[in-house]
């Protein structure tokens, strides 16, 4: 039996705007817990009910872009997998637009790569020593770039997968697909026509984190074809957590866009909504109304950051919350007197990835790379090829070797290497000898991995030497060794070289922990990991000391540490600062709570933090100094 979706006033207004005969474009501000997915599905159901025949007759569909595969699956399921709707991630949708434009892709990439050749040749000509590590790596980059230019001539059709690591001459990476789609939509009217004829309605969810260039390209298409293209942008700037999104979307839209606010919060009780409204008030002033009648519970626990017993502090917080809320599920299962088996009844959220790296024991690997701007987002979501390889190929391979999982080993060797392949003459002519040789090589690798504290560098270097799996050039260049370095250089490539050198010197165990974290398997999460999710009980842990104060500072946010001159300068120019970034993250983690919220703040000035907290967001009953 088909589910009936009842439209509220906002749903009805959006449906009216998406009239196929006279579409209008809109920006929907949908705050935390406002039910934007429900609104999206309600509107799509209404289109399905009233406009499906017209769409089918014209060979058209409605396109919906969501942020994650999980979100895609949820919407598809709610729509009963109706093929009239194209529901996909941004990468998949971008690829669907450009995959057939082989010659255009070749032309664009060739120009980009030729410019890269010129840049690398200039760097090599200026190198102080042609045998230092950076120079050798630039030589390798130049060789790979020239090789790719040559390979492009042989490509008949490009290949791409948003979920798999694909190699070969015809493979495109995530960044290239977004870059190509953005450029083509801006500069090729034919692709604009293809888009609007195929998809007269396009809806983008989580627009605040959609790649800036691609979002601007879609906005451009809408301005050129506003009479026949309905474009809906859905999101909340306060929940922007990635660096590649577009700031202040509303300010860049023309006057004929409809701006809609979805202000009711259906997720959290009143006290939590009061808190997140207070956090947000000094940012954009946008406020929400509570739907739930219950008050809910909020507590701020303050502890000295020099204390080393943080586990016991956080266990005490659980006990205290169980007492204050009369909710035994705040306790760990072993502490629960009723024996309720609930290993994650409390979601522990930490504000920053540096904290996660320290607590998860992978800081030596992640933090050097996290300091490089272009790696920051890709290191967490695996969208960059280097990190996707490490998370999805290298670590599973290492784990299979350690566990003597012959099936897992051979699956990865066959999929990501050339030893067991039809392209390997030795394997084709003497397959059993090749398999024995492969087994001997995996045994050699296992012996290395058994050594205490073996570095990621040495493990990857041996994998490359043995040829067990193909290591992407983006990583293999950092396996080049040289006794000479350019440590004092200000060149960006030298900084990247240094960052990788530090990261790869971390142990294999740290790399494994990093992969567990990236896959959400370490028992705690940051704002990215819980995007769009909600939990009954949330414990938000704030610790500038662990976070290293690199990109964020909650003590600056609370006012117990003075802003830097750079912070003040950025704020005066309406740019992101440590305070604005931290405010957004704090808002996101606090807004996940459905019943109760405990904020655990470690600080060098407990009393000062308490005074500031009482002046701003909390009351006397809620603040507990430990």
ZIBEL-V894691 format. One record per pair of residues at least 4 apart in sequence whose C-alpha atoms are under 8 Angstrom apart, sorted by the first residue. I is the first residue (numbers start at 1). J is the second residue. Records with the same first field share a line. If there is no record, write none. Layout:
I = J + J
//
This chain:
5 = 42 + 45
6 = 42
7 = 11 + 12 + 39 + 42 + 43
8 = 12
9 = 13
10 = 14 + 39 + 260 + 262
11 = 15 + 39 + 40 + 42 + 43
12 = 16 + 43
13 = 17
14 = 18 + 26 + 43
15 = 19 + 43 + 46 + 47
17 = 23 + 24 + 25 + 26 + 230
18 = 22 + 23 + 24 + 25 + 201 + 230
19 = 23 + 24
20 = 51 + 200 + 201 + 228 + 230
21 = 228
22 = 227 + 228
23 = 226 + 227 + 228 + 229 + 230
24 = 226 + 227 + 229 + 230 + 231 + 257 + 258
25 = 226 + 229 + 230 + 231 + 232 + 256 + 257 + 258
26 = 231 + 232 + 233 + 257 + 258 + 259 + 260
27 = 232 + 233 + 234 + 235 + 250 + 257 + 258 + 259 + 260
28 = 232 + 233 + 234 + 235 + 259 + 260 + 261 + 262
29 = 234 + 235 + 236 + 259 + 260 + 261 + 262
30 = 34 + 35 + 36 + 234 + 235 + 236 + 261 + 262 + 263
31 = 235 + 236 + 262 + 263 + 265 + 288
32 = 236 + 239 + 265 + 267 + 588 + 591 + 592
33 = 264 + 265 + 266 + 267 + 268 + 591 + 592
34 = 262 + 263 + 264 + 265 + 266 + 267
35 = 39 + 265 + 266
36 = 40 + 234
37 = 41 + 75
38 = 42
39 = 43
40 = 44
41 = 45 + 75 + 78 + 79
42 = 46
43 = 47
44 = 48 + 79
45 = 49 + 79
46 = 50 + 51
47 = 51 + 52
48 = 52 + 84
51 = 55
52 = 56 + 84
53 = 57
54 = 58
55 = 59 + 60 + 61 + 84
56 = 60 + 61 + 84
59 = 198
60 = 84 + 197 + 198 + 199 + 200
61 = 84 + 85 + 86 + 198 + 199 + 200 + 201
62 = 84 + 85 + 86 + 199 + 200 + 201 + 202
63 = 85 + 86 + 87 + 88 + 199 + 201 + 202 + 203
64 = 85 + 86 + 87 + 88 + 202 + 203 + 204 + 205
65 = 72 + 87 + 88 + 89 + 90 + 93 + 202 + 203 + 204 + 205
66 = 71 + 72 + 87 + 88 + 89 + 90 + 204 + 205 + 206
67 = 71 + 72 + 89 + 90 + 205 + 206 + 210
68 = 72 + 89
69 = 73 + 88 + 89
70 = 74
71 = 75
72 = 76 + 87 + 88 + 89
73 = 77
74 = 78
75 = 79 + 87
76 = 80 + 81 + 82 + 87
77 = 81
88 = 92 + 93
89 = 93
90 = 94 + 210
91 = 95 + 162 + 174 + 177 + 178
92 = 96 + 161 + 162
93 = 97
94 = 98 + 177 + 178 + 181
95 = 99 + 160 + 177 + 178 + 181
97 = 181 + 191 + 195
98 = 180 + 181
99 = 157 + 158 + 159
100 = 157
101 = 105
102 = 106 + 156 + 157 + 158
103 = 107
104 = 108
105 = 109 + 180
106 = 110 + 152 + 153
107 = 111
108 = 112 + 180
109 = 113
110 = 114 + 149 + 152
111 = 115
112 = 116
113 = 117 + 145 + 146 + 149
114 = 118 + 149
115 = 119
116 = 120 + 145
117 = 121 + 142 + 145 + 146
118 = 122
119 = 123
120 = 124 + 138 + 139 + 141 + 142
121 = 125 + 142
122 = 126
123 = 127 + 138
124 = 130 + 135 + 138 + 139
127 = 135
129 = 135
130 = 135 + 136
131 = 135 + 136 + 482 + 484
132 = 136 + 482 + 483 + 484 + 485 + 486
133 = 137 + 480 + 481 + 482 + 483 + 484 + 485 + 486
134 = 138 + 485 + 486 + 493 + 494 + 497
135 = 139
136 = 140 + 480
137 = 141 + 477 + 478 + 480
138 = 142
139 = 143
140 = 144 + 477
141 = 145 + 473 + 477
142 = 146
143 = 147
144 = 148 + 473
145 = 149
146 = 150
147 = 151
148 = 152 + 169
149 = 153
150 = 154
151 = 155 + 169
152 = 169 + 170
155 = 169 + 170
156 = 170
157 = 170
158 = 170 + 171 + 172
159 = 166 + 170 + 171 + 172
160 = 166 + 171 + 172 + 173
161 = 165 + 166
162 = 174
165 = 385 + 388 + 389 + 392
166 = 171
167 = 171
172 = 176 + 177
173 = 177 + 384 + 385
174 = 178 + 383 + 384 + 385
175 = 179 + 383 + 384
176 = 180
177 = 181
178 = 182 + 211 + 214
179 = 183 + 213 + 214
180 = 184
181 = 185 + 214
182 = 186 + 213 + 214 + 217
183 = 187 + 217
184 = 188 + 191
185 = 189 + 191 + 192 + 217 + 218 + 221
186 = 217 + 220 + 221
188 = 192
189 = 193
190 = 194
191 = 195
192 = 196 + 221
193 = 197
194 = 198
195 = 199 + 200
196 = 200 + 201 + 228 + 229
199 = 229
200 = 228 + 229 + 230
201 = 229 + 230 + 231 + 232
202 = 229 + 230 + 231 + 232
203 = 231 + 232 + 233 + 234
204 = 232 + 233 + 234
205 = 233 + 234 + 235
206 = 210 + 234 + 235 + 236
207 = 215 + 233 + 234 + 235 + 236 + 245
208 = 235 + 236 + 237 + 239 + 240 + 245 + 246 + 247 + 249
209 = 240 + 241 + 242 + 243 + 244 + 245 + 246
210 = 214 + 215 + 244 + 245 + 246
211 = 215 + 244 + 245 + 246
212 = 216 + 244 + 245 + 246
213 = 217
214 = 218
215 = 219 + 246
216 = 220
217 = 221
218 = 222
219 = 223 + 253
220 = 224
221 = 225 + 226
222 = 226 + 229 + 230 + 231
225 = 229
226 = 230
236 = 240
237 = 247 + 248
238 = 280 + 584 + 587 + 588
239 = 584 + 585 + 587 + 588
240 = 245 + 584
241 = 527 + 528 + 581 + 584 + 585
242 = 377
243 = 377
248 = 252
249 = 253
250 = 259
253 = 257
263 = 287 + 288 + 289
264 = 288 + 289 + 290 + 291
265 = 273 + 288 + 289 + 290 + 291
266 = 290 + 291 + 292
267 = 291 + 292 + 534 + 593 + 594
268 = 272 + 273 + 290 + 292 + 296 + 591 + 592 + 593 + 594 + 595
269 = 273 + 290 + 291 + 292 + 293 + 294 + 295 + 296 + 594 + 595
270 = 274 + 290 + 291 + 292 + 293 + 294 + 295 + 296
271 = 275 + 295 + 296 + 297 + 298
272 = 276 + 295 + 296 + 297 + 298 + 590 + 591 + 593 + 596 + 597
273 = 277 + 288 + 289 + 290 + 591
274 = 278
275 = 279 + 617 + 618
276 = 280 + 587 + 590 + 591
277 = 281 + 286 + 287 + 288
278 = 282 + 616 + 617
279 = 283 + 583 + 587 + 617
280 = 284 + 285 + 286 + 287 + 583 + 584 + 587
281 = 285 + 286 + 287
283 = 580
296 = 595 + 596
297 = 325 + 595 + 596 + 597
298 = 596 + 597 + 598 + 599 + 622
299 = 597 + 598 + 599 + 622 + 623 + 624
300 = 598 + 599 + 600 + 601 + 618 + 622 + 623 + 624
301 = 317 + 598 + 599 + 600 + 601 + 623 + 624 + 625 + 626
302 = 600 + 601 + 602 + 603 + 606 + 609 + 610 + 623 + 624 + 625 + 626
303 = 307 + 600 + 601 + 602 + 603 + 606 + 625 + 626
304 = 602 + 603 + 604 + 605 + 606 + 626
305 = 543 + 545 + 602 + 603 + 604
306 = 604
309 = 313
310 = 314
311 = 315
312 = 316
313 = 317
314 = 318 + 600
315 = 319 + 331 + 332
316 = 320
317 = 321 + 598 + 600
318 = 322 + 330 + 331 + 332
319 = 323 + 330 + 331
320 = 324
321 = 325 + 326 + 327 + 330 + 598
322 = 326 + 327 + 328 + 329 + 330 + 331
323 = 327 + 328
325 = 596
328 = 336
329 = 336 + 340 + 342 + 345 + 346
330 = 345 + 346 + 537
331 = 335 + 336
332 = 336 + 342 + 343
333 = 339 + 340 + 341 + 342 + 343
334 = 339
336 = 340
345 = 536 + 537
346 = 535 + 536 + 537 + 538 + 539
347 = 524 + 535 + 537 + 538 + 539
348 = 523 + 524 + 525 + 538 + 539 + 540 + 541
349 = 524 + 525 + 526 + 527 + 538 + 539 + 540 + 541 + 589
350 = 355 + 356 + 524 + 525 + 526 + 527 + 540 + 541 + 542
351 = 355 + 526 + 527 + 540 + 541 + 542 + 582 + 585 + 586 + 589
352 = 356 + 526 + 527 + 547 + 552
353 = 357 + 526 + 547
354 = 358 + 363 + 367 + 546 + 547 + 548
355 = 359 + 543 + 546 + 547 + 548
356 = 360 + 524 + 525 + 526
357 = 361 + 362 + 363 + 366 + 367 + 514
358 = 362 + 363 + 546
360 = 513 + 514 + 517 + 522
361 = 510 + 513
362 = 366 + 509 + 510 + 511 + 513 + 514
363 = 367 + 510
364 = 368 + 502 + 503 + 506 + 510
365 = 369 + 502 + 503 + 504 + 505 + 506 + 507 + 510 + 511 + 514
366 = 370 + 379 + 503 + 514
367 = 371 + 503
368 = 372 + 499 + 500 + 502 + 503
369 = 375 + 376 + 379 + 496 + 499 + 500 + 503
370 = 375 + 376 + 379
371 = 375 + 376 + 499
372 = 376 + 496 + 499
374 = 378
375 = 379 + 384
376 = 380
377 = 381 + 383
378 = 382 + 383 + 384 + 387
379 = 383 + 384 + 387
380 = 518
381 = 518
382 = 387 + 388 + 391 + 518
383 = 387 + 388
384 = 388
385 = 389 + 472 + 474
386 = 390 + 472 + 474 + 475
387 = 391
388 = 392 + 393
389 = 393 + 394 + 471 + 472
390 = 394 + 395 + 515
391 = 395 + 396 + 514 + 515 + 518
392 = 396
393 = 397 + 412 + 416
394 = 398
395 = 399 + 511 + 512 + 515
396 = 400
397 = 401 + 408 + 409 + 412
398 = 402
399 = 403
400 = 404 + 405 + 406 + 408 + 409
401 = 405 + 406 + 409 + 442 + 445 + 446
402 = 446 + 449 + 450
405 = 409
406 = 410
407 = 411
408 = 412
409 = 413
410 = 414
411 = 415
412 = 416 + 417 + 469
413 = 417 + 418 + 419 + 420 + 468 + 469
414 = 418 + 419 + 420 + 421
416 = 469 + 470
417 = 421 + 467 + 468 + 469 + 470
418 = 423 + 424 + 467 + 468 + 469 + 470
419 = 424 + 427 + 434 + 438 + 467 + 468
420 = 424 + 427 + 434 + 435
421 = 427 + 428
422 = 427 + 428
423 = 428
424 = 428
425 = 429
426 = 430 + 431 + 434
427 = 431 + 432 + 433 + 434 + 435
430 = 434
431 = 435
432 = 436
433 = 437
434 = 438
435 = 439
436 = 440
437 = 441
438 = 442 + 468
439 = 443
440 = 444
441 = 445 + 466 + 468
442 = 446 + 468
443 = 447
444 = 448
445 = 449 + 459 + 462 + 463
446 = 450
447 = 451
448 = 454 + 459
449 = 454 + 459 + 508
450 = 454
453 = 507 + 508 + 509
454 = 458 + 459 + 507 + 508
455 = 459 + 504 + 505 + 506 + 507 + 508
456 = 460 + 504 + 505 + 506 + 507 + 508 + 511
457 = 461 + 479 + 504 + 505 + 506
458 = 462
459 = 463 + 508
460 = 464 + 479
461 = 465 + 479
462 = 466
463 = 467 + 468 + 469
464 = 468 + 469 + 470 + 471 + 476
471 = 475 + 476
472 = 476
473 = 477
474 = 478
475 = 479
476 = 480
478 = 497 + 500 + 501
486 = 494
487 = 494 + 498
489 = 494 + 495
490 = 494 + 495
491 = 495
492 = 496
493 = 497
494 = 498
495 = 499
496 = 500
497 = 501
498 = 502
499 = 503
500 = 504
501 = 505
502 = 506
506 = 510 + 511
507 = 511
508 = 512
509 = 513
510 = 514
511 = 515
512 = 516
513 = 517 + 522
514 = 518
515 = 519
516 = 520 + 521 + 522
517 = 521 + 522 + 525
520 = 524 + 525 + 529
525 = 529 + 530
526 = 530 + 589
527 = 531 + 585 + 588 + 589
530 = 534
533 = 592
534 = 592 + 593 + 594
535 = 592 + 593 + 594 + 595
536 = 593 + 594 + 595 + 596
537 = 593 + 594 + 595 + 596 + 597
538 = 590 + 592 + 593 + 596 + 597 + 598
539 = 597 + 598 + 599 + 600
540 = 589 + 590 + 597 + 598 + 599 + 600
541 = 599 + 600 + 601
542 = 554 + 599 + 600 + 601 + 602
543 = 547 + 554 + 601 + 602 + 603
544 = 548 + 549 + 552 + 553 + 554 + 555 + 602 + 603
545 = 549
547 = 552
549 = 553
551 = 578 + 581
552 = 578 + 579 + 581 + 582
553 = 557 + 578 + 579 + 582
554 = 558 + 579 + 582 + 583
555 = 559 + 560 + 561 + 603 + 609
556 = 560 + 561 + 562 + 563 + 578 + 579
557 = 579 + 580 + 582 + 583
558 = 609 + 612 + 613
559 = 609 + 612
560 = 605 + 608 + 609 + 612
563 = 567 + 568
564 = 568
565 = 569
566 = 570 + 577
567 = 571 + 577 + 578 + 579
568 = 572
569 = 573
570 = 574 + 575 + 576 + 577
571 = 575 + 576 + 577
576 = 580 + 581
577 = 581
578 = 582
579 = 583
580 = 584
581 = 585
582 = 586
583 = 587
584 = 588
585 = 589
586 = 590
587 = 591
588 = 592
589 = 593
590 = 597
593 = 597
602 = 606
603 = 609
605 = 609
606 = 610 + 625
607 = 611 + 625
608 = 612
609 = 613
610 = 614 + 623 + 625
611 = 615
612 = 616
613 = 617 + 618 + 619 + 623
614 = 618 + 619 + 620 + 623
618 = 622 + 623
619 = 623
//
